[in-house]
Amino acid sequence: MKRRQFVKGLLTATASAGMLTDNPISLSFRKAMAAEGKSVVVIFQRGGCDGLNVVVPYSEPNYYNIRPTIAIPAPDSGLANAALDLNGVFGLDNNMTGLHQIWQEGNLAIMPTTHYNDASRSHFDSQHYIESARPGVRNGQQASDDGWLNRHMQSQFLPSSFRAVSMGRGGIAQSLVGSADAKTIGSLADFSIGVADDEQAMLLQRIDQIYQQPASAMTNHQLLQRFGSSLVSDLNIIGDIRNQEYIPDNGVTYPNSGLARDLQQVAQLLKAGVGLEIATVSVGGWDTHADQAMLLPPNLGRFSEAITAFYQDMGSMMSDVVILTATEFGRTSHENGSHGTDHGHASCWFAMGGGISGGIYGDWPGLEDDQLNRGRYLEHTLDCHDIYGDILVNHMLNNDLATVLPGHSYSPVGLF
């Protein structure tokens, strides 16, 4: 049976149920009633981002010795690709002008030596461990399937069907896997039942009539009734948002990249007041085994431009939103024979918004051979669990770290 035939058949079969008397909550009403809640947007750089060429330790002499062809020049070098100075010690890749501006405003926290103990250099294992944030990923063994953000949701109740969303076409983030409800949205345009808007409105009305009947009059269980009502509500909410032209605030124009499109849709949900507390977004292209000097800088430019557009679009709402960027590991401190870098250890994470205190966090371990992890990798001096802890305690107001970060002894970073 073709989809259109199915739709017409269902409409006909349910026509006798009558018209709904309860109108869906309007978008304008939801905006007016939006809670003064806090939100976090986690952007995961999948592939292992080379932190040493993102936050450039240009004052470290050995940096230029171990990276003879891919090192980023110092700010005072006079070269076209010279780093943007941060504090006389570190600089940003010069394609990251937007994030550099946020730094100059005092709103960007930079954590250039972030990782975790006994780390894996497998993409899958390290992503799984960082996003699950609990003991268990050792030698390919996964002890848990739930994620740290889902455990936060389990420990604190918030009545919203759009409380947590993985935005984009990569599926649900491991950090949101678990018993608490989280949605995956490839795009707002695709969040539908695949028919024309007028047909969908009539179809949803008929479906809702079925699900609103008393359970005793139905052949299905109450669970199906609740699921159906939730589905209809969700489709109506997204349809309402989708049907209104989105105009970013503050004159922002989002760039044409996958990350920018995903972040714009996160902004739409946040501004619509649907109760979005957590959003995750993934962006790839960081596994730079070869030709890093050609591949990494433009990717960093797109990364910075997308985040900056979101940050500026949100405007004053950023006081309630924290952006956290993460990656599964850094790269080797020495460049390889293909003018790239291989899987490493510590890398750079960023945080901004939501009362974040700008600055550079974590002791610098150095790049001499005897200062490197196993003589090859930048050592970590910040544990990613402590970054999570700072956000949970100070921004999400969740002190139940034994549940959210089991097995970890929290040491505050001081991001807030």
C-alpha positions in Angstrom: 0.0 0.0 0.0 1.3 3.4 -0.9 1.8 6.0 1.9 -0.8 8.4 0.5 -3.4 5.5 0.3 -2.6 4.6 3.9 -3.1 8.2 5.0 -6.4 8.6 3.2 -7.6 5.3 4.6 -6.7 6.3 8.2 -8.4 9.6 7.8 -11.6 8.0 6.5 -11.6 5.3 9.2 -11.3 7.8 12.0 -13.6 10.5 10.6 -16.5 9.5 12.8 -14.5 10.2 16.0 -15.4 13.9 15.7 -13.2 17.0 16.0 -10.7 17.7 18.8 -11.7 20.2 21.4 -8.3 20.8 22.9 -6.0 23.1 20.9 -2.3 22.6 21.0 -0.3 25.1 23.0 0.8 27.9 20.6 4.4 28.7 20.0 4.0 32.2 21.3 2.5 30.9 24.5 5.4 28.5 25.0 7.9 31.3 24.5 6.1 33.4 27.1 6.0 30.5 29.6 9.6 29.3 28.9 11.3 28.4 32.1 14.3 30.3 33.3 16.1 27.0 33.2 19.7 26.3 32.3 20.9 24.5 29.2 24.1 22.9 28.0 25.1 22.3 24.4 27.9 19.7 23.9 29.8 19.8 20.6 31.9 16.6 20.1 34.8 16.9 17.6 34.9 13.3 16.4 38.2 12.0 15.1 40.6 13.3 17.7 41.4 17.0 17.4 45.0 18.1 17.5 44.9 20.5 20.4 48.6 21.6 20.0 47.6 23.3 16.7 44.4 24.7 18.0 45.8 26.3 21.2 49.3 26.9 20.1 52.1 26.8 22.8 54.2 29.2 20.8 56.4 30.1 23.8 57.5 26.4 24.1 60.7 26.1 22.1 60.4 22.4 21.5 57.0 22.9 19.8 58.8 24.1 16.7 61.4 21.4 16.9 59.0 18.5 16.9 56.7 20.0 14.3 59.0 21.4 11.7 56.4 21.6 8.9 53.0 21.9 10.6 53.6 24.2 13.6 51.6 27.4 13.7 53.9 30.5 13.7 54.0 32.8 16.7 51.9 35.9 16.8 54.8 38.2 16.3 56.3 36.2 13.4 54.8 38.4 10.7 53.6 35.4 8.8 50.1 35.2 7.3 49.1 32.2 9.3 50.5 33.5 12.6 48.6 32.5 15.8 46.2 34.9 17.4 47.7 35.8 20.8 45.9 34.8 23.9 48.1 35.6 26.9 51.8 35.9 25.8 52.2 32.1 26.1 49.5 30.6 24.0 47.7 31.6 20.8 44.7 30.4 18.7 44.9 29.2 15.1 44.3 32.4 13.1 41.2 31.0 11.5 39.4 31.1 14.8 38.7 34.8 14.9 35.2 34.4 16.3 36.3 32.4 19.4 39.3 34.8 19.8 36.8 37.7 20.1 34.8 35.7 22.8 38.1 35.2 24.6 38.9 38.9 24.4 35.5 39.6 26.0 36.5 37.4 28.9 33.9 34.7 28.2 36.0 31.8 26.8 37.4 29.0 29.0 40.3 27.1 27.4 41.4 23.8 28.7 44.4 22.7 26.5 45.4 19.6 28.5 42.2 17.7 29.0 41.8 13.9 29.0 41.4 11.0 31.4 43.6 8.4 33.2 44.6 5.1 31.6 43.2 6.4 28.3 42.5 4.5 25.1 43.7 5.6 21.7 40.8 3.9 19.9 38.3 6.3 18.5 35.3 4.1 19.5 36.6 3.2 23.0 37.7 6.8 23.9 34.5 8.4 22.6 32.5 5.8 24.5 34.4 6.4 27.7 34.3 10.2 27.5 30.6 10.2 26.8 29.6 7.5 29.3 32.0 9.0 31.9 32.1 6.0 34.2 34.6 3.3 34.8 34.7 0.4 32.4 36.3 1.2 29.1 39.6 -0.7 29.4 41.0 -2.9 26.7 37.8 -2.6 24.7 35.5 -3.5 27.6 32.4 -1.4 27.9 30.9 -1.7 31.4 27.9 0.6 30.8 25.7 1.7 28.0 24.3 4.9 29.6 25.8 8.3 29.3 26.6 11.0 31.8 24.0 13.5 30.5 21.3 10.8 30.7 22.3 10.0 34.2 21.9 13.7 35.0 18.4 13.5 33.6 17.6 10.4 35.6 18.7 12.2 38.8 16.7 15.4 38.2 13.1 15.5 37.0 12.1 18.0 34.3 8.7 17.7 32.6 9.6 18.3 28.9 9.3 15.9 26.0 12.1 17.9 24.3 14.4 18.0 27.4 17.3 16.4 25.5 18.1 16.2 21.8 20.9 14.9 19.7 20.8 17.2 16.7 22.1 16.1 13.3 22.2 12.9 11.2 24.8 11.0 13.3 22.2 9.3 15.6 22.0 9.7 19.4 25.1 10.7 21.3 26.5 8.1 23.7 26.2 10.8 26.5 22.4 10.7 26.1 21.9 7.0 25.9 20.0 5.6 28.9 16.6 5.2 30.5 15.7 8.9 30.4 14.0 10.0 27.2 16.2 11.8 24.6 15.3 12.5 21.0 17.4 12.3 17.8 16.5 14.9 15.3 18.2 14.8 11.9 16.7 18.2 11.0 13.6 20.0 12.0 12.4 19.8 8.4 12.5 16.0 8.5 10.7 15.7 11.9 7.4 14.8 10.4 5.4 11.8 9.2 6.3 12.5 5.5 3.1 14.1 4.1 2.0 17.6 3.2 1.4 20.0 6.0 -2.3 20.3 5.6 -2.6 16.5 5.3 -0.4 16.0 8.4 -2.5 18.4 10.4 -5.7 16.4 9.6 -4.0 13.1 10.2 -2.6 14.1 13.5 -6.0 15.3 14.6 -7.5 11.9 13.8 -4.6 10.0 15.5 -5.0 12.1 18.6 -8.7 11.3 18.7 -7.9 7.7 18.8 -5.2 8.0 21.5 -7.4 10.2 23.7 -10.2 7.6 24.0 -10.4 5.8 27.4 -8.0 2.9 27.5 -11.0 0.5 28.1 -12.3 1.4 24.7 -9.1 0.6 23.0 -7.4 -2.7 22.0 -4.0 -1.3 22.9 -2.4 -0.8 26.3 -2.2 2.5 28.1 1.5 2.7 27.2 0.6 3.0 23.6 -1.9 5.7 24.5 0.7 7.7 26.2 3.2 7.2 23.4 0.7 8.2 20.7 -0.3 11.4 22.6 3.3 12.3 23.0 4.1 11.7 19.4 1.2 13.9 18.3 2.3 16.6 20.7 5.9 16.5 19.5 4.9 16.7 15.8 2.7 19.6 16.5 5.4 21.5 18.4 8.0 21.0 15.7 5.5 21.8 13.0 4.7 25.0 14.7 8.4 25.9 14.9 9.1 24.8 11.4 6.3 26.8 9.9 7.6 30.1 11.3 10.4 31.7 9.4 13.5 31.7 11.6 15.4 35.0 11.6 18.6 34.9 13.8 19.0 37.8 16.2 21.7 40.4 16.2 22.2 40.4 12.5 23.7 36.9 12.5 24.0 34.9 9.3 24.8 31.3 9.9 27.6 29.9 7.7 26.9 27.1 5.3 28.2 24.1 7.2 26.7 21.0 8.8 27.7 22.2 12.3 26.2 25.7 11.7 22.9 24.2 10.5 22.7 21.9 13.5 23.5 24.8 15.9 20.9 27.0 14.3 18.3 24.4 14.9 19.4 24.1 18.5 18.9 27.9 18.8 15.4 27.6 17.3 14.4 25.0 19.9 15.9 27.0 22.8 14.2 30.2 21.7 10.9 28.4 21.2 10.7 27.5 24.9 10.1 23.8 24.4 12.1 23.0 27.6 15.3 22.0 26.0 17.9 21.4 28.7 20.6 19.4 26.8 21.6 19.4 23.1 24.4 17.4 21.6 26.0 18.0 18.2 28.8 16.1 16.5 31.3 17.4 13.9 33.9 15.3 12.1 37.0 15.9 10.1 39.6 15.9 12.9 41.6 12.7 12.2 44.5 14.4 10.5 47.0 11.6 9.8 48.3 13.4 6.7 48.5 16.9 5.2 47.4 18.5 8.5 48.6 22.0 7.5 46.1 21.9 4.6 43.2 20.2 6.3 43.0 21.4 9.9 43.0 25.3 9.6 39.9 25.5 7.4 38.1 23.0 9.6 38.9 25.1 12.6 37.6 28.2 10.8 34.3 26.5 10.1 34.2 25.3 13.7 34.8 28.7 15.1 32.4 30.4 12.7 29.5 28.1 13.5 29.9 28.4 17.3 30.3 32.2 17.1 27.1 32.5 15.0 25.2 30.5 17.6 26.7 32.5 20.5 25.8 35.8 18.9 22.4 34.7 17.8 21.5 33.6 21.4 22.5 37.0 22.7 21.5 37.6 26.3 20.1 34.0 26.5 23.7 32.8 26.6 23.7 33.6 30.3 21.6 30.5 30.7 23.4 28.3 28.1 26.8 26.7 28.4 28.6 25.5 25.3 31.2 22.7 25.9 33.4 21.3 23.2 35.0 17.9 23.5 37.1 15.4 21.5 38.1 11.8 22.2 41.9 12.5 22.3 44.6 14.7 21.0 47.4 13.9 18.5 51.0 12.9 18.8 53.3 15.7 19.8 55.7 15.0 17.0 54.5 15.3 13.4 54.7 12.1 11.3 56.2 11.4 8.0 53.0 12.3 6.1 53.0 15.8 7.6 50.2 14.9 9.9 49.8 13.5 13.4 48.5 10.3 14.9 46.3 9.3 17.8 47.5 10.8 21.0 46.4 11.8 24.5 45.5 15.2 25.9 43.7 17.8 23.7 42.0 21.2 24.0 38.4 21.6 25.2 36.5 24.9 25.3 33.6 26.2 27.4 31.7 29.5 27.1 28.5 31.2 28.2 26.4 30.6 31.3 28.6 32.4 33.7 31.8 30.7 32.6 34.9 32.6 33.7 37.3 33.1 30.8 40.8 31.9 31.2 43.2 29.1 30.5 42.8 26.2 32.9 45.2 23.4 33.8 48.9 23.3 34.4 51.1 23.1 31.3 53.1 19.9 31.4 55.7 20.8 28.7 56.8 19.3 25.4 60.3 18.0 26.2 60.7 14.3 25.7 60.8 13.6 29.5 57.6 15.6 30.0 55.5 13.8 27.4 53.2 10.8 28.1 55.2 7.8 27.0 57.6 10.1 25.3 55.1 10.8 22.5 51.9 12.5 23.8 50.9 15.7 25.5 50.2 14.8 29.1 46.8 15.7 30.6 46.5 17.9 33.7 42.8 18.3 33.6 40.3 15.3 34.0 37.3 15.6 31.7 35.1 14.3 34.6 36.0 17.5 36.6 34.9 19.7 33.8 31.6 17.8 33.8 31.4 18.2 37.5 31.9 22.0 37.3 29.0 22.3 34.8 26.8 19.9 36.8 27.3 21.6 40.2 27.5 25.2 39.1 25.3 25.4 36.0 22.8 22.5 36.1 22.6 22.7 40.0 23.1 19.0 40.3 25.2 17.9 43.3 24.4 14.2 42.9 27.8 13.4 41.4 27.9 9.9 42.8 25.1 9.1 40.4 26.2 11.1 37.4 29.9 10.5 37.7 30.2 7.2 39.6 33.6 6.2 40.8 35.1 9.7 40.3 36.4 11.9 43.0 35.5 15.4 41.9 38.1 18.1 42.0 36.6 21.5 41.0 38.2 23.2 38.0 36.9 26.7 38.8 35.2 27.4 35.5 32.4 29.5 37.2 
